[in-house]
Amino acid sequence: MRHLYLNGARTPVLAAVAAIGLAASAAAQTSTIIVAPSAPPPPRVETVPPPPPSAPQTMSWQAGHWAWNGAAWAWDEGRYVQAPQAQAVWDPGHWEQQPTGGYVWVDGHWRT
């Protein structure tokens, strides 16, 4: 099941992914689709702190990004996260403009 938030509405609308022309990856069974009515502001400049001393080789920095909260843009701060494997690389999420209007958040994912 997928949820669709349309133009700031806080109540999710169930939608078939095929009906709105979005392709889901084979690995993703369920997710939330966020549709923002406008482009996000420019990214904020973040100063990346040193990784935690307990596991610096297995932590990866995930940069902050703008998130649509249903009514306005809110900054989601960057953070260190545990990589699933030592060689894994984080491909960050991004906002993708849709031909029918609005912007859809595409989740980041780990690449090995």
C-alpha positions in Angstrom: 0.0 0.0 0.0 1.2 3.5 -0.8 0.2 6.9 0.6 0.0 10.0 -1.5 0.0 13.5 0.0 -1.4 16.0 -2.5 -0.5 19.7 -2.4 -0.2 20.1 1.3 -3.1 17.9 2.4 -2.4 16.2 5.7 -4.7 13.3 5.0 -3.2 10.5 2.9 -4.9 9.5 -0.2 -4.4 5.9 -1.2 -3.2 5.6 -4.8 -2.1 2.9 -7.1 1.4 3.7 -8.1 0.8 2.8 -11.7 -2.2 5.2 -11.9 0.1 8.1 -11.1 2.9 6.9 -13.3 5.6 6.3 -10.7 7.7 3.2 -10.9 8.6 1.4 -7.6 11.8 -0.4 -7.2 11.6 -4.2 -6.8 13.2 -4.0 -3.3 10.6 -1.5 -2.0 7.5 -3.2 -0.8 5.8 -0.2 0.8 6.7 3.4 1.2 5.2 6.8 1.6 5.1 9.0 -1.5 5.3 12.7 -0.6 4.2 15.2 -3.2 5.1 18.8 -2.6 3.4 21.6 -4.5 6.6 23.5 -5.3 10.4 23.1 -5.5 12.3 23.0 -2.2 14.5 25.9 -1.2 18.2 25.7 -2.0 20.0 23.2 0.3 21.6 24.6 3.4 25.3 24.6 3.9 26.2 22.0 6.5 29.5 21.6 8.3 30.1 17.9 8.5 31.4 17.0 12.0 34.0 14.2 12.5 32.4 10.8 12.7 31.7 9.3 16.1 35.0 7.9 17.6 33.4 4.5 18.4 33.0 3.4 14.7 34.4 6.0 12.3 35.1 3.5 9.5 31.6 2.1 9.4 29.6 5.4 9.7 28.4 7.4 6.7 27.3 11.0 6.6 23.8 11.5 5.2 23.5 15.2 4.3 20.5 17.2 5.4 17.7 18.0 3.0 14.4 19.9 2.8 11.3 17.8 3.7 7.7 18.7 3.0 5.6 18.4 6.2 2.3 18.8 4.4 2.1 22.6 4.9 5.7 24.0 4.6 9.3 23.1 3.9 11.3 22.0 7.0 15.0 21.3 7.1 16.0 17.7 8.1 19.5 17.9 9.6 22.3 15.7 8.3 23.6 12.9 10.5 25.9 9.9 10.7 24.4 6.5 10.2 25.7 3.0 10.3 26.6 1.5 6.9 25.1 -2.0 6.3 28.5 -3.1 4.9 32.0 -1.5 5.1 32.1 -0.8 1.4 28.5 0.5 1.1 28.0 4.0 -0.3 25.0 6.2 0.4 23.1 7.6 -2.6 21.2 10.6 -1.2 17.5 11.1 -1.8 16.3 14.0 -3.9 13.2 15.9 -5.0 12.1 15.0 -8.6 9.8 17.3 -10.5 6.8 15.6 -12.0 5.4 16.3 -15.5 1.9 16.7 -14.1 3.1 19.2 -11.5 4.5 19.0 -8.0 7.7 17.4 -6.7 8.1 13.8 -5.4 10.7 12.8 -2.8 12.8 9.9 -4.0 14.4 8.1 -1.0 18.1 7.6 -0.7 19.5 4.1 -0.7 22.7 2.2 0.0 24.8 1.0 -2.9 27.4 -1.8 -2.6 
